[in-house]
């Protein structure tokens, strides 16, 4: 892209009738037998390098293994793995077979796993030996593959060794379900966001324009393997452009991040704002970062001061971007375009946006409104799995057109730059994790001392937002630091650890509507108002 306006105006989508990422991307790059696809390493110092040719053969073996275990086209397979090469092998192997992978974060509890199996009707699972106990239940999974030995499970390495490295990828229709991501909403259980093969194809356009990837790049994205950002920025985007990826399995440590960037001469770095806030505090002079040309971030807003500090420290751009699990990336900053402080950029070529008021009328430039994505768009989801009513509720129809309602409030300036203002629902975005308040509230209320609870977002300098629980105790009980700690530990046991309320405030009553609904927005507003009143310290 040399000129944004010219590129955006001239762009049109050309989607193939059939597309299989495994066959049409991985196997194609594999024709260059020496082309590097993956550098894997961990905090113990182990390292493994895989070419596209090796990845092609291993994913073929995995597809054959699934087929032997009676997994067929359209079957759902949970993939819950840490940052190991087996994650890419399993994901691509599923796609080649036409099975539908469901990436899951490792922090899921047994209850979270059970919900996904039951809701999706999954027939297979891939996980580590240490996590197989989370998959125990009344269901019968046809395929159970473990990395490491576990009773009743097929050990991955042994299973692959017994399979052929040849497989003919299934020609998936552009509209055929290809992958499902579970994401939290403001009410109810997590939703199964279902994307088709066209979305995997379309990600190449994002990768070409946002990080501007080429076959000579080495990209490192630190996202959790259960996030949609991992699929798009660790797998689909880079490999579609022929870029290699760095995959590090280890705890977050700012100095270690810079050591790895220098050691492997990473050219493009992608990290959440939570990480970037700590990275900009480091001394980078000891590290050779001359290969690094660009950093990108999505999942949560990057504060303007962090972008400025990064540019001053690293002397390269940090480009913020915006997207949803349901629509992938929609608005980004571009290497060739000036960055406005606080803006998430301009729409991706092929993406049309609108900003509408509560009555679905367009708002003037500079005025807040609900961000809409024009449909059809190849990046937009097929729908929420087995929930046509919820899918339909997310669509706004006006003037004969359909728009996906993102649920986010934005404003667009006279130059077309989009500025994020907040959520129109109650979802809490903490360090890139979307947390539904009802999930937290349900867990808190199960504590024997709790009568009522409301969970809301509370501003946090490190994580962007954290979960805060306003708790009404049962009659006769008094709040204390000890009780707050006990409630936090209780929630950790019931749900994923990242969902527990890091802040708890005991209150006499909760604000409610006339019909008795808890007004979370009132509590959230108080939190943000208090944060604005607090003195700022550098």
C-alpha positions as CSV (number, residue, x, y, z in Angstrom):
1,X,0.0,0.0,0.0
2,X,1.5,3.3,-1.1
3,X,-1.7,5.4,-0.8
4,X,-4.5,4.4,1.6
5,X,-7.4,6.2,-0.1
6,X,-6.4,4.8,-3.5
7,X,-6.0,1.3,-2.2
8,X,-9.2,1.3,-0.2
9,X,-11.2,2.8,-3.2
10,X,-9.9,0.3,-5.7
11,X,-10.1,-2.8,-3.5
12,X,-12.6,-5.6,-4.0
13,X,-12.8,-9.1,-2.5
14,X,-12.1,-12.1,-4.8
15,X,-13.0,-15.2,-2.8
16,X,-12.3,-18.6,-4.3
17,X,-15.2,-21.1,-4.4
18,X,-13.1,-23.6,-2.3
19,X,-10.3,-22.9,0.1
20,X,-8.4,-25.2,2.5
21,X,-5.7,-23.4,4.5
22,X,-3.7,-26.6,4.9
23,X,-3.6,-27.5,1.3
24,X,-3.8,-24.0,-0.4
25,X,-1.2,-22.3,1.9
26,X,0.9,-24.7,4.0
27,X,1.3,-27.3,1.2
28,X,2.0,-24.7,-1.4
29,X,4.8,-23.1,0.6
30,X,6.1,-26.6,1.3
31,X,7.1,-26.9,-2.3
32,X,10.2,-24.9,-1.3
33,X,11.6,-27.7,0.9
34,X,13.9,-25.4,2.9
35,X,11.5,-22.6,3.7
36,X,11.3,-22.0,7.4
37,X,7.8,-22.0,8.9
38,X,8.3,-22.1,12.7
39,X,11.0,-21.5,15.4
40,X,9.8,-22.9,18.7
41,X,11.6,-22.4,22.0
42,X,10.8,-22.5,25.7
43,X,12.2,-21.0,28.9
44,X,14.3,-24.1,29.6
45,X,16.3,-23.4,26.5
46,X,14.9,-26.1,24.2
47,X,14.5,-25.2,20.5
48,X,12.9,-26.7,17.5
49,X,12.8,-25.5,13.9
50,X,10.2,-26.7,11.3
51,X,10.1,-26.0,7.6
52,X,6.8,-25.7,5.7
53,X,7.7,-29.1,4.1
54,X,8.0,-30.7,7.6
55,X,4.8,-29.0,8.8
56,X,3.0,-30.2,5.7
57,X,4.1,-33.8,6.4
58,X,3.3,-33.6,10.1
59,X,-0.2,-32.1,9.6
60,X,-0.9,-34.8,7.0
61,X,0.0,-37.4,9.6
62,X,-2.3,-35.7,12.1
63,X,-5.2,-35.6,9.6
64,X,-4.6,-39.3,8.9
65,X,-4.6,-40.0,12.7
66,X,-7.9,-38.2,13.2
67,X,-9.4,-40.1,10.3
68,X,-8.2,-43.4,11.9
69,X,-9.9,-42.4,15.1
70,X,-13.2,-41.9,13.2
71,X,-13.1,-38.1,13.0
72,X,-14.8,-36.9,9.8
73,X,-15.4,-33.7,7.8
74,X,-17.5,-31.3,9.9
75,X,-16.7,-32.9,13.3
76,X,-15.6,-30.5,16.0
77,X,-12.3,-31.0,17.8
78,X,-11.2,-29.2,20.9
79,X,-7.6,-28.1,20.7
80,X,-6.3,-27.1,24.2
81,X,-2.5,-26.9,24.0
82,X,0.1,-24.4,25.3
83,X,2.6,-22.9,22.9
84,X,4.0,-26.1,21.4
85,X,4.5,-27.0,17.7
86,X,1.8,-29.7,18.2
87,X,-0.7,-26.8,18.3
88,X,0.0,-25.8,14.7
89,X,0.2,-29.4,13.7
90,X,-3.2,-30.2,15.2
91,X,-4.8,-27.0,13.8
92,X,-3.6,-27.5,10.3
93,X,-4.3,-31.3,10.4
94,X,-7.9,-30.6,11.5
95,X,-8.4,-28.1,8.6
96,X,-6.9,-30.5,6.0
97,X,-9.4,-33.1,7.1
98,X,-12.3,-30.7,7.1
99,X,-12.7,-31.2,10.9
100,X,-13.5,-27.9,12.8
101,X,-10.9,-27.1,15.4
102,X,-12.0,-25.2,18.6
103,X,-9.0,-23.5,20.1
104,X,-9.2,-23.3,23.9
105,X,-7.1,-21.5,26.5
106,X,-5.3,-23.8,28.9
107,X,-6.8,-22.0,31.9
108,X,-10.2,-23.4,31.2
109,X,-11.7,-25.4,34.1
110,X,-13.3,-28.8,33.8
111,X,-16.7,-27.0,33.7
112,X,-15.6,-24.8,30.8
113,X,-14.4,-27.8,28.9
114,X,-17.6,-29.7,29.5
115,X,-19.7,-26.7,28.3
116,X,-17.7,-26.5,25.0
117,X,-17.9,-30.2,24.4
118,X,-21.7,-30.3,25.1
119,X,-22.5,-27.1,23.3
120,X,-20.5,-27.9,20.1
121,X,-21.1,-31.6,20.1
122,X,-17.4,-32.2,19.8
123,X,-16.2,-35.6,18.9
124,X,-12.5,-35.1,19.5
125,X,-9.9,-33.4,21.7
126,X,-6.2,-32.7,21.7
127,X,-4.5,-31.6,24.9
128,X,-1.5,-32.2,27.2
129,X,-1.3,-35.2,29.5
130,X,-1.6,-32.9,32.5
131,X,-4.9,-31.6,31.3
132,X,-6.7,-34.8,30.2
133,X,-8.6,-34.9,33.6
134,X,-10.5,-31.8,32.5
135,X,-12.1,-33.8,29.7
136,X,-13.6,-36.5,31.9
137,X,-17.4,-36.7,31.6
138,X,-20.4,-38.7,30.5
139,X,-19.7,-38.1,26.8
140,X,-17.7,-40.4,24.5
141,X,-15.1,-38.7,22.4
142,X,-14.0,-40.6,19.3
143,X,-10.6,-39.1,19.3
144,X,-8.5,-38.3,22.4
145,X,-5.0,-37.3,21.5
146,X,-2.5,-36.2,24.2
147,X,0.9,-34.6,24.1
148,X,2.6,-36.9,26.7
149,X,1.3,-40.2,27.9
150,X,-2.2,-40.4,29.5
151,X,-4.3,-43.5,30.1
152,X,-7.0,-43.9,27.5
153,X,-5.5,-41.3,25.2
154,X,-3.4,-41.7,22.0
155,X,0.0,-40.2,22.6
156,X,0.6,-37.6,19.8
157,X,4.1,-38.4,18.8
158,X,3.5,-42.1,18.7
159,X,0.2,-41.7,16.9
160,X,1.9,-39.5,14.2
161,X,4.7,-42.0,13.8
162,X,2.2,-44.6,12.8
163,X,0.5,-42.6,10.1
164,X,1.4,-41.7,6.5
165,X,2.8,-38.3,5.7
166,X,0.6,-38.0,2.6
167,X,-3.0,-36.7,2.7
168,X,-5.2,-35.0,0.1
169,X,-6.8,-32.0,1.8
170,X,-10.6,-31.7,1.6
171,X,-11.8,-28.9,-0.8
172,X,-13.7,-26.8,1.7
173,X,-16.5,-24.5,0.3
174,X,-15.9,-20.9,1.0
175,X,-19.1,-20.9,3.2
176,X,-18.3,-24.1,5.0
177,X,-17.6,-23.9,8.8
178,X,-13.8,-24.0,9.4
179,X,-13.1,-23.0,13.0
180,X,-15.0,-22.1,16.1
181,X,-13.9,-19.7,18.8
182,X,-15.8,-19.4,22.1
183,X,-16.1,-15.9,23.4
184,X,-17.8,-14.3,26.4
185,X,-20.8,-12.0,26.1
186,X,-22.5,-9.7,28.6
187,X,-25.1,-12.3,29.4
188,X,-25.3,-16.1,29.4
189,X,-22.7,-18.7,28.5
190,X,-19.8,-18.2,26.1
191,X,-20.9,-18.1,22.4
192,X,-19.4,-20.3,19.7
193,X,-18.3,-17.9,17.0
194,X,-18.2,-19.9,13.8
195,X,-16.0,-18.8,10.9
196,X,-15.9,-20.2,7.4
197,X,-12.9,-21.0,5.2
198,X,-13.3,-17.7,3.5
199,X,-12.3,-15.9,6.7
200,X,-9.0,-17.9,6.8
201,X,-8.5,-16.9,3.2
202,X,-9.3,-13.2,3.9
203,X,-6.7,-12.9,6.7
204,X,-4.0,-12.7,4.1
205,X,-5.3,-9.3,3.1
206,X,-5.0,-8.1,6.8
207,X,-1.5,-9.5,7.1
208,X,-0.4,-7.8,3.8
209,X,-1.7,-4.3,4.8
210,X,-1.4,-4.1,8.6
211,X,2.0,-5.7,9.5
212,X,2.8,-5.7,5.7
213,X,4.3,-9.2,6.0
214,X,6.5,-10.7,3.3
215,X,8.2,-14.2,2.9
216,X,11.4,-12.8,4.5
217,X,9.7,-11.8,7.8
218,X,9.9,-13.5,11.1
219,X,6.8,-12.6,13.2
220,X,6.4,-13.1,17.0
221,X,2.9,-12.8,18.4
222,X,2.6,-13.6,22.1
223,X,-1.2,-14.2,22.2
224,X,-2.7,-17.2,24.1
225,X,-3.3,-20.2,21.8
226,X,-7.0,-20.1,22.7
227,X,-7.5,-16.5,21.3
228,X,-8.7,-15.7,17.8
229,X,-5.6,-13.4,17.6
230,X,-3.4,-16.4,18.0
231,X,-5.0,-18.1,15.0
232,X,-4.8,-15.1,12.9
233,X,-1.4,-13.7,13.9
234,X,0.5,-16.9,14.7
235,X,-0.9,-19.1,12.0
236,X,-3.2,-17.8,9.3
237,X,-1.8,-14.4,8.7
238,X,2.0,-15.0,8.7
239,X,1.9,-18.3,6.9
240,X,-0.5,-17.0,4.2
241,X,2.3,-14.5,3.4
242,X,5.1,-17.1,3.7
243,X,6.4,-15.5,6.9
244,X,8.0,-17.6,9.6
245,X,6.8,-17.4,13.2
246,X,8.5,-17.5,16.5
247,X,6.6,-19.5,19.1
248,X,7.8,-19.1,22.7
249,X,6.5,-21.3,25.5
250,X,7.3,-19.5,28.7
251,X,6.2,-17.1,31.3
252,X,6.1,-13.4,30.6
253,X,9.3,-11.6,31.5
254,X,10.1,-8.2,29.9
255,X,13.8,-8.8,29.7
256,X,13.3,-12.3,28.2
257,X,11.1,-10.7,25.5
258,X,13.9,-8.5,24.4
259,X,16.5,-11.3,24.6
260,X,14.4,-13.4,22.2
261,X,13.7,-10.5,19.9
262,X,17.4,-10.0,19.6
263,X,18.5,-13.6,19.5
264,X,16.2,-14.6,16.7
265,X,16.2,-11.2,14.9
266,X,12.4,-10.9,14.9
267,X,11.1,-8.4,12.3
268,X,7.5,-8.0,13.4
269,X,6.3,-8.1,17.0
270,X,2.7,-8.4,18.2
271,X,1.7,-8.1,21.8
272,X,-1.2,-7.0,24.0
273,X,-1.2,-3.5,25.6
274,X,-0.7,-5.2,29.0
275,X,2.7,-6.4,27.9
276,X,3.6,-3.3,26.1
277,X,3.0,-1.2,29.3
278,X,5.8,-3.2,31.0
279,X,8.1,-3.4,28.0
280,X,8.4,0.4,27.6
281,X,9.8,0.6,31.1
282,X,12.9,-1.6,30.2
283,X,16.4,-0.6,29.1
284,X,16.8,-1.9,25.6
285,X,20.3,-0.7,25.0
286,X,21.9,-4.2,25.7
287,X,19.9,-5.8,22.9
288,X,20.4,-5.9,19.2
289,X,17.0,-5.1,17.9
290,X,18.1,-3.8,14.5
291,X,16.0,-6.4,12.6
292,X,12.8,-5.3,14.3
293,X,10.9,-3.0,11.8
294,X,7.3,-2.9,13.3
295,X,5.2,-3.7,16.3
296,X,1.4,-4.2,16.3
297,X,-1.2,-4.6,19.0
298,X,-4.9,-5.5,19.2
299,X,-7.4,-6.9,21.7
300,X,-7.4,-3.9,24.0
301,X,-6.7,-0.2,23.5
302,X,-3.1,0.9,23.6
303,X,-2.8,4.2,25.4
304,X,-1.3,7.0,23.3
305,X,1.5,7.5,25.9
306,X,2.5,3.9,25.5
307,X,2.7,4.3,21.7
308,X,4.8,7.4,22.1
309,X,7.1,5.8,24.6
310,X,7.5,2.7,22.4
311,X,8.4,4.9,19.4
312,X,10.9,6.9,21.4
313,X,12.4,3.7,23.0
314,X,12.5,1.4,19.9
315,X,12.5,4.0,17.1
316,X,10.0,1.9,15.1
317,X,6.2,2.3,14.8
318,X,3.6,0.6,17.1
319,X,0.4,0.2,15.2
320,X,-2.8,-0.3,17.1
321,X,-5.7,-2.2,15.5
322,X,-9.3,-3.1,16.2
323,X,-11.3,-6.2,15.6
324,X,-13.7,-8.7,17.2
325,X,-13.7,-12.5,17.4
326,X,-16.9,-12.2,15.3
327,X,-15.4,-10.0,12.5
328,X,-11.7,-10.5,12.9
329,X,-9.7,-7.2,12.1
330,X,-11.6,-4.3,10.8
331,X,-9.9,-1.0,11.6
332,X,-6.1,-0.7,11.8
333,X,-3.2,1.8,11.5
334,X,-0.9,1.3,8.6
335,X,2.9,1.6,8.2
336,X,2.4,4.1,5.3
337,X,-0.2,6.3,7.1
338,X,0.3,8.9,9.8
339,X,-0.8,7.7,13.2
340,X,-3.2,9.9,15.3
341,X,-2.8,9.6,19.1
342,X,-5.6,7.5,20.5
343,X,-7.0,6.4,17.1
344,X,-7.2,2.7,16.2
345,X,-6.8,3.7,12.5
346,X,-9.0,3.5,9.4
347,X,-11.0,0.7,8.0
348,X,-9.3,-2.2,6.3
349,X,-9.6,-2.4,2.5
350,X,-12.7,-4.4,1.8
351,X,-14.4,-3.3,5.1
352,X,-17.1,-0.7,5.2
353,X,-18.1,0.8,8.5
354,X,-20.9,3.0,9.8
355,X,-21.5,4.8,13.1
356,X,-25.1,4.8,14.1
357,X,-27.2,6.2,16.9
358,X,-29.7,4.3,19.1
359,X,-32.3,4.6,16.3
360,X,-29.9,3.4,13.6
361,X,-29.3,6.8,12.0
362,X,-25.8,7.8,11.0
363,X,-24.1,10.3,13.4
364,X,-22.1,13.3,12.3
365,X,-18.3,13.2,12.3
366,X,-16.9,13.5,15.7
367,X,-20.0,12.3,17.5
368,X,-20.2,9.0,19.4
369,X,-22.2,6.1,18.1
370,X,-22.3,2.3,17.7
371,X,-19.8,0.9,15.3
372,X,-21.3,-1.3,12.5
373,X,-19.5,-3.5,10.0
374,X,-21.2,-3.8,6.6
375,X,-22.3,-7.3,5.6
376,X,-21.5,-9.5,3.7
377,X,-17.8,-9.4,4.6
378,X,-15.6,-12.5,4.2
379,X,-14.1,-11.8,7.7
380,X,-17.5,-11.8,9.3
381,X,-18.6,-14.9,11.2
382,X,-21.1,-17.4,9.7
383,X,-22.9,-17.0,13.0
384,X,-23.0,-18.2,16.6
385,X,-23.0,-22.0,16.7
386,X,-26.5,-23.4,17.1
387,X,-27.9,-20.0,18.0
388,X,-29.7,-18.4,15.1
389,X,-31.6,-16.1,17.4
390,X,-28.5,-14.6,18.9
391,X,-26.9,-14.4,15.5
392,X,-29.9,-12.5,14.1
393,X,-29.9,-10.2,17.1
394,X,-26.4,-9.0,16.3
395,X,-27.5,-7.7,12.8
396,X,-28.9,-4.3,12.1
397,X,-30.9,-3.8,9.0
398,X,-31.4,-0.4,7.4
399,X,-31.9,0.9,3.8
400,X,-31.9,-2.6,2.4
401,X,-28.4,-3.3,3.9
402,X,-27.2,-5.5,6.7
403,X,-24.7,-4.5,9.3
404,X,-23.0,-6.3,12.2
405,X,-23.4,-4.5,15.4
406,X,-20.0,-4.6,17.2
407,X,-21.4,-3.4,20.5
408,X,-18.6,-0.8,20.7
409,X,-19.0,2.9,20.9
410,X,-16.7,5.0,18.6
411,X,-16.3,8.3,16.9
412,X,-14.9,9.0,13.5
413,X,-13.1,12.3,12.7
414,X,-13.2,14.3,9.5
415,X,-10.2,12.4,8.1
416,X,-11.9,9.0,8.6
417,X,-9.8,8.0,11.7
418,X,-11.8,5.9,14.2
419,X,-11.5,6.4,18.0
420,X,-12.6,3.8,20.5
421,X,-14.8,5.1,23.3
422,X,-15.9,1.9,25.1
423,X,-18.3,-1.0,25.2
424,X,-22.1,-0.6,24.8
425,X,-22.6,-3.8,26.7
426,X,-21.0,-5.0,29.9
427,X,-18.2,-7.2,28.7
428,X,-15.0,-6.7,30.7
429,X,-11.8,-6.6,28.6
430,X,-8.9,-7.5,30.9
431,X,-5.4,-7.9,29.4
432,X,-7.0,-9.0,26.2
433,X,-9.4,-11.6,27.8
434,X,-13.1,-10.9,27.2
435,X,-14.9,-11.7,30.5
436,X,-18.7,-11.9,30.7
437,X,-19.9,-10.5,34.1
438,X,-22.6,-13.1,34.5
439,X,-20.0,-15.9,34.6
440,X,-18.2,-14.1,37.4
441,X,-21.4,-13.2,39.3
442,X,-22.7,-16.7,39.1
443,X,-19.4,-18.0,40.7
444,X,-19.4,-15.3,43.4
445,X,-23.0,-15.9,44.4
446,X,-22.2,-19.6,45.0
447,X,-20.1,-18.5,48.0
448,X,-22.1,-19.1,51.2
449,X,-21.7,-15.6,52.5
450,X,-22.9,-13.8,49.3
451,X,-26.5,-12.7,48.7
452,X,-26.1,-10.6,45.5
453,X,-23.3,-9.6,43.2
454,X,-22.6,-7.3,40.2
455,X,-19.3,-7.7,38.3
456,X,-18.1,-4.7,36.2
457,X,-14.9,-3.4,34.6
458,X,-12.7,-1.3,36.7
459,X,-9.8,0.8,35.1
460,X,-6.3,-0.7,35.7
461,X,-3.0,0.8,34.6
462,X,-1.5,-2.6,33.9
463,X,-4.4,-4.7,32.5
464,X,-6.5,-2.0,31.0
465,X,-9.5,-3.2,33.0
466,X,-9.9,-5.7,35.8
467,X,-13.0,-7.4,37.2
468,X,-14.5,-5.7,40.2
469,X,-17.3,-7.4,42.2
470,X,-19.8,-5.4,44.2
471,X,-21.0,-7.8,46.8
472,X,-24.1,-7.7,49.0
473,X,-23.6,-10.2,51.9
474,X,-26.2,-12.3,53.6
475,X,-27.9,-10.7,56.6
476,X,-25.8,-10.6,59.8
477,X,-22.4,-10.8,58.0
478,X,-19.8,-8.1,57.7
479,X,-17.2,-7.6,55.0
480,X,-13.5,-7.9,55.6
481,X,-10.2,-8.3,53.7
482,X,-10.2,-12.0,54.8
483,X,-13.7,-12.6,53.4
484,X,-12.8,-10.8,50.2
485,X,-9.7,-13.1,49.8
486,X,-11.9,-16.1,50.5
487,X,-14.4,-15.1,47.8
488,X,-11.6,-14.6,45.3
489,X,-10.1,-18.0,46.0
490,X,-13.6,-19.5,45.7
491,X,-14.1,-18.0,42.3
492,X,-10.7,-19.2,41.1
493,X,-11.8,-22.8,42.0
494,X,-15.1,-22.5,40.1
495,X,-14.0,-20.7,36.9
496,X,-10.9,-19.9,35.0
497,X,-8.3,-18.1,37.1
498,X,-8.2,-15.0,34.9
499,X,-11.9,-14.3,35.6
500,X,-11.7,-13.9,39.4
501,X,-12.5,-10.4,40.7
502,X,-9.3,-8.6,41.5
503,X,-11.2,-6.0,43.4
504,X,-14.1,-6.6,45.8
505,X,-16.3,-3.9,47.4
506,X,-19.0,-4.8,50.0
507,X,-22.1,-2.8,49.6
508,X,-25.6,-2.6,51.2
509,X,-27.5,-2.8,47.9
510,X,-27.0,-2.7,44.1
511,X,-28.5,-0.2,41.8
512,X,-31.4,-1.7,39.8
513,X,-34.0,-0.8,37.3
514,X,-37.7,-0.6,38.0
515,X,-38.0,-4.2,36.8
516,X,-35.2,-5.4,39.1
517,X,-32.3,-5.7,36.7
518,X,-28.9,-4.8,38.1
519,X,-27.5,-1.6,36.5
520,X,-23.9,-2.6,35.9
521,X,-23.3,0.5,33.8
522,X,-24.0,2.7,36.9
523,X,-21.3,0.8,38.9
524,X,-18.9,0.8,35.9
525,X,-19.5,4.6,35.5
526,X,-18.6,5.1,39.2
527,X,-15.3,3.2,38.7
528,X,-14.2,5.2,35.7
529,X,-15.3,8.5,37.4
530,X,-13.2,7.7,40.4
531,X,-10.2,6.8,38.2
532,X,-10.4,10.2,36.4
533,X,-10.4,12.0,39.8
534,X,-7.3,10.3,41.1
535,X,-4.0,12.2,40.6
536,X,-1.7,11.0,37.8
537,X,1.8,10.0,38.7
538,X,4.5,9.2,36.2
